[in-house]
Amino acid sequence: MSVFEGVIEYRSKKKLEKYLEAIKEIIKEKMKPGDIIIPINYVELMIKMDIAHSTALAVLKAVCFMTGERYDKGTCYFDVRKLFPEK
């Protein structure tokens, strides 16, 4: 891996972590006691982060696959036990 590839990978990972934190905030807002799976739609991320439609869709899909969650038609189904092991 070249230095250039390493820099791009680092920046991409940092950006995805920023979006993952926003997704965690959305989950905390939607979560009720006893919930295990929380669906997050790309529109919710688009509104929360004030980003474009295509960016929100791409980011949600990337974060979903990065965390190993189920993705279907613009919605990612997050397992609360994975993201918040303490709860």
PASEBA-1860 file (N, C-alpha, C; in nm, 3 decimals):
! residues 87
1> MSVFEGVI> 0.086/-0.117/0.000/0.000/0.000/0.000/0.090/0.123/0.000 ~ 0.058/0.215/-0.090/0.136/0.338/-0.096/0.090/0.434/0.013 ~ 0.169/0.538/0.033/0.135/0.640/0.133/0.002/0.706/0.094 ~ -0.016/0.731/-0.036/-0.139/0.794/-0.084/-0.261/0.708/-0.050 ~ -0.250/0.577/-0.075/-0.361/0.486/-0.043/-0.389/0.484/0.106 ~ -0.283/0.489/0.185/-0.299/0.490/0.331/-0.370/0.615/0.379 ~ -0.337/0.730/0.321/-0.401/0.856/0.358/-0.550/0.852/0.322 ~ -0.581/0.803/0.202/-0.721/0.796/0.159/-0.799/0.701/0.249
9> EYRSKKKL> -0.741/0.586/0.281/-0.808/0.490/0.368/-0.832/0.551/0.506 ~ -0.735/0.623/0.560/-0.749/0.687/0.692/-0.860/0.791/0.690 ~ -0.860/0.876/0.586/-0.964/0.981/0.577/-1.102/0.920/0.561 ~ -1.112/0.816/0.479/-1.242/0.751/0.458/-1.293/0.690/0.587 ~ -1.204/0.627/0.661/-1.243/0.566/0.788/-1.288/0.672/0.887 ~ -1.218/0.785/0.892/-1.255/0.894/0.982/-1.394/0.948/0.947 ~ -1.421/0.965/0.817/-1.552/1.015/0.775/-1.662/0.916/0.811 ~ -1.637/0.787/0.788/-1.739/0.688/0.822/-1.764/0.683/0.971
17> EKYLEAIK> -1.661/0.705/1.052/-1.679/0.707/1.197/-1.767/0.825/1.238 ~ -1.752/0.939/1.169/-1.836/1.056/1.197/-1.982/1.023/1.168 ~ -2.007/0.956/1.057/-2.143/0.918/1.022/-2.197/0.811/1.117 ~ -2.111/0.721/1.160/-2.153/0.617/1.255/-2.198/0.680/1.386 ~ -2.129/0.784/1.429/-2.170/0.855/1.552/-2.308/0.919/1.533 ~ -2.333/0.975/1.416/-2.465/1.035/1.388/-2.573/0.927/1.388 ~ -2.541/0.811/1.333/-2.636/0.700/1.332/-2.665/0.653/1.474 ~ -2.562/0.650/1.557/-2.583/0.611/1.697/-2.675/0.710/1.768
25> EIIKEKMK> -2.661/0.839/1.737/-2.750/0.940/1.796/-2.894/0.917/1.752 ~ -2.914/0.886/1.624/-3.049/0.859/1.574/-3.108/0.737/1.644 ~ -3.026/0.635/1.663/-3.072/0.514/1.730/-3.112/0.544/1.873 ~ -3.032/0.625/1.943/-3.065/0.661/2.081/-3.198/0.734/2.088 ~ -3.226/0.819/1.989/-3.353/0.893/1.986/-3.471/0.801/1.962 ~ -3.454/0.700/1.875/-3.563/0.610/1.837/-3.582/0.493/1.934 ~ -3.479/0.462/2.010/-3.478/0.340/2.090/-3.577/0.347/2.206 ~ -3.648/0.238/2.225/-3.737/0.222/2.339/-3.687/0.103/2.421
33> PGDIIIPI> -3.722/0.095/2.548/-3.678/-0.020/2.629/-3.723/-0.152/2.565 ~ -3.630/-0.244/2.555/-3.660/-0.376/2.499/-3.634/-0.388/2.350 ~ -3.606/-0.278/2.281/-3.577/-0.285/2.138/-3.443/-0.351/2.114 ~ -3.438/-0.436/2.012/-3.312/-0.503/1.977/-3.267/-0.457/1.838 ~ -3.359/-0.455/1.742/-3.327/-0.415/1.606/-3.394/-0.279/1.579 ~ -3.314/-0.183/1.535/-3.364/-0.049/1.505/-3.340/-0.022/1.356 ~ -3.446/0.001/1.278/-3.427/0.035/1.136/-3.394/0.184/1.121 ~ -3.291/0.212/1.043/-3.252/0.350/1.013/-3.262/0.369/0.862
41> NYVELMIK> -3.341/0.466/0.821/-3.360/0.496/0.680/-3.261/0.605/0.639 ~ -3.221/0.604/0.513/-3.123/0.704/0.467/-3.178/0.846/0.479 ~ -3.309/0.863/0.474/-3.369/0.996/0.487/-3.342/1.054/0.626 ~ -3.347/0.969/0.728/-3.318/1.015/0.864/-3.174/1.065/0.875 ~ -3.082/0.993/0.812/-2.941/1.034/0.812/-2.923/1.162/0.730 ~ -2.995/1.171/0.620/-2.988/1.289/0.534/-3.030/1.414/0.611 ~ -3.137/1.403/0.689/-3.186/1.517/0.767/-3.092/1.548/0.882 ~ -3.047/1.445/0.953/-2.961/1.463/1.070/-2.828/1.530/1.034
49> MDIAHSTA> -2.767/1.485/0.925/-2.635/1.534/0.887/-2.640/1.648/0.785 ~ -2.758/1.678/0.733/-2.775/1.781/0.630/-2.684/1.753/0.510 ~ -2.702/1.633/0.454/-2.622/1.590/0.339/-2.716/1.554/0.224 ~ -2.659/1.539/0.106/-2.737/1.509/-0.014/-2.795/1.367/-0.009 ~ -2.897/1.346/-0.090/-2.967/1.219/-0.099/-2.871/1.104/-0.132 ~ -2.793/1.120/-0.237/-2.702/1.013/-0.281/-2.592/0.987/-0.179 ~ -2.545/1.093/-0.114/-2.441/1.077/-0.011/-2.496/0.999/0.107 ~ -2.615/1.032/0.151/-2.676/0.962/0.265/-2.697/0.815/0.234
57> LAVLKAVC> -2.742/0.787/0.113/-2.765/0.648/0.073/-2.634/0.570/0.069 ~ -2.531/0.629/0.010/-2.401/0.562/0.001/-2.337/0.543/0.138 ~ -2.347/0.645/0.222/-2.287/0.637/0.356/-2.358/0.532/0.440 ~ -2.491/0.531/0.436/-2.565/0.434/0.515/-2.532/0.292/0.471 ~ -2.522/0.272/0.342/-2.488/0.139/0.290/-2.347/0.100/0.333 ~ -2.252/0.192/0.325/-2.114/0.164/0.365/-2.103/0.132/0.513 ~ -2.169/0.213/0.597/-2.165/0.190/0.741/-2.233/0.058/0.775 ~ -2.341/0.029/0.706/-2.416/-0.094/0.730/-2.328/-0.216/0.701
65> FMTGERYD> -2.260/-0.214/0.588/-2.173/-0.326/0.554/-2.049/-0.329/0.641 ~ -2.001/-0.212/0.681/-1.883/-0.205/0.768/-1.912/-0.269/0.903 ~ -2.033/-0.249/0.954/-2.070/-0.304/1.085/-2.131/-0.444/1.075 ~ -2.156/-0.490/0.952/-2.210/-0.624/0.934/-2.360/-0.635/0.959 ~ -2.431/-0.525/0.943/-2.576/-0.524/0.966/-2.651/-0.555/0.837 ~ -2.780/-0.580/0.850/-2.864/-0.613/0.735/-2.908/-0.484/0.666 ~ -2.899/-0.482/0.532/-2.935/-0.365/0.453/-3.040/-0.405/0.350 ~ -3.145/-0.323/0.335/-3.248/-0.354/0.237/-3.316/-0.226/0.190
73> KGTCYFDV> -3.300/-0.192/0.064/-3.370/-0.081/-0.001/-3.364/0.051/0.075 ~ -3.245/0.098/0.107/-3.229/0.227/0.172/-3.248/0.227/0.322 ~ -3.264/0.110/0.381/-3.281/0.099/0.525/-3.180/-0.002/0.579 ~ -3.117/0.036/0.688/-3.023/-0.054/0.754/-3.083/-0.091/0.889 ~ -3.076/-0.218/0.922/-3.134/-0.267/1.047/-3.020/-0.293/1.146 ~ -3.003/-0.201/1.241/-2.893/-0.209/1.335/-2.932/-0.289/1.459 ~ -2.841/-0.375/1.500/-2.859/-0.452/1.623/-2.802/-0.368/1.738 ~ -2.889/-0.327/1.829/-2.851/-0.239/1.939/-2.745/-0.305/2.027
81> RKLFPEK> -2.750/-0.437/2.040/-2.654/-0.508/2.126/-2.512/-0.496/2.073 ~ -2.495/-0.482/1.941/-2.361/-0.466/1.884/-2.308/-0.324/1.903 ~ -2.395/-0.225/1.880/-2.352/-0.086/1.887/-2.338/-0.035/2.029 ~ -2.425/-0.082/2.117/-2.424/-0.039/2.257/-2.419/-0.163/2.348 ~ -2.303/-0.224/2.362/-2.295/-0.348/2.441/-2.332/-0.327/2.588 ~ -2.321/-0.205/2.638/-2.349/-0.178/2.779/-2.498/-0.172/2.808 ~ -2.583/-0.154/2.705/-2.728/-0.138/2.729/-2.800/-0.269/2.715
END
